[in-house]
């Protein structure tokens, strides 16, 4: 996937939908994944991020970010997934999310492993 861009509309996800935002990729440090638009419902819904490396990295940090406006500077971390060499897969489940957009952001990574990340509306 390319680095963050809001020049075209993001994929929208409703409850039960899953979108792959990185697919066995090697993003540059500081790069954000594709963003997804979170369909608004009458009740508070959850959103999840699952990150999987092709092999357990020596160390890596991936932020799970949300925003109400699809502007790079509006995104903030609701969770920080820290890989310490033993983990190959980590998941973050966030309940009661009212934000309109979500994405992943690679903060640090030591190694050459590729990353696959999915965002799910639950």
C-alpha positions in Angstrom: 0.0 0.0 0.0 1.2 3.6 -0.6 1.9 5.9 2.3 -0.9 7.9 3.8 -3.1 9.7 1.3 -6.6 11.1 1.4 -6.8 12.0 -2.2 -9.4 9.3 -2.9 -12.2 8.1 -0.7 -11.2 5.4 1.8 -12.9 2.0 2.0 -15.9 2.1 4.4 -16.4 -0.7 6.8 -19.6 -1.6 8.7 -20.0 -4.0 11.6 -18.6 -7.4 10.6 -16.4 -6.0 7.8 -12.7 -6.6 7.6 -10.2 -4.7 5.4 -6.5 -5.5 4.9 -4.6 -2.2 5.2 -1.1 -3.7 4.8 -0.6 -6.9 2.9 2.8 -8.5 3.4 4.4 -5.1 2.9 7.5 -3.4 4.2 6.4 0.2 4.9 8.9 2.9 5.8 9.2 3.9 9.4 6.6 6.6 10.2 4.4 5.4 7.4 0.6 5.0 7.9 -1.5 2.3 6.3 -4.5 3.0 4.2 -7.2 4.5 6.2 -10.7 3.1 6.5 -13.9 5.0 7.1 -15.9 3.6 10.0 -19.6 3.4 9.2 -21.7 5.2 11.9 -24.3 3.1 13.7 -27.0 3.9 16.3 -25.0 2.1 19.0 -21.4 2.4 19.9 -19.3 -0.1 18.0 -15.8 -1.5 18.4 -12.9 -1.6 16.0 -10.0 -3.9 16.0 -6.5 -3.9 14.5 -4.5 -7.1 14.0 -0.9 -6.9 13.0 1.1 -9.9 11.8 4.8 -9.9 10.9 6.2 -12.5 8.5 8.5 -13.6 11.4 8.8 -12.4 15.0 10.7 -9.0 14.7 13.5 -8.2 17.2 11.5 -5.1 18.1 8.7 -3.1 16.5 6.0 -0.6 17.5 2.7 -0.1 15.6 0.2 2.5 16.6 -3.5 1.9 16.2 -4.8 5.4 15.3 -8.3 7.0 14.9 -9.6 10.4 13.8 -12.8 12.3 13.2 -11.3 14.0 10.1 -9.3 12.3 7.4 -6.4 14.6 7.8 -3.0 13.2 8.7 -2.5 15.5 11.7 -5.9 14.6 13.2 -5.0 10.9 13.8 -4.0 9.9 17.3 -3.1 6.6 18.9 -5.7 4.7 20.9 -3.3 1.8 21.4 0.3 1.0 20.9 1.3 -2.5 19.9 4.8 -3.3 21.0 6.5 -6.4 19.6 9.5 -7.6 21.6 10.9 -10.5 19.7 8.6 -13.2 21.0 5.4 -11.9 19.4 4.7 -12.3 15.7 1.0 -11.3 15.9 -0.7 -8.7 18.2 -4.3 -7.5 18.2 -5.9 -4.5 19.7 -9.7 -4.4 20.4 -11.2 -1.0 21.1 -14.8 -0.8 22.3 -17.1 2.2 22.0 -15.3 4.0 19.2 -17.1 7.0 17.8 -14.3 8.1 15.5 -14.9 8.2 11.7 -11.5 6.9 10.5 -8.9 4.3 11.6 -5.5 3.3 10.4 -2.2 1.7 11.5 1.1 3.5 11.7 4.6 1.9 11.9 6.5 3.8 14.5 9.6 1.6 14.7 10.9 -1.7 13.4 14.2 -3.5 13.6 14.4 -6.2 11.0 13.4 -7.0 7.4 10.0 -8.8 8.1 7.0 -7.8 6.2 3.7 -6.7 7.8 0.1 -7.7 7.2 -2.5 -5.6 9.1 -6.3 -5.8 9.1 -8.9 -3.5 10.6 -12.3 -4.9 11.6 -15.5 -3.1 12.6 -17.1 -5.2 15.3 
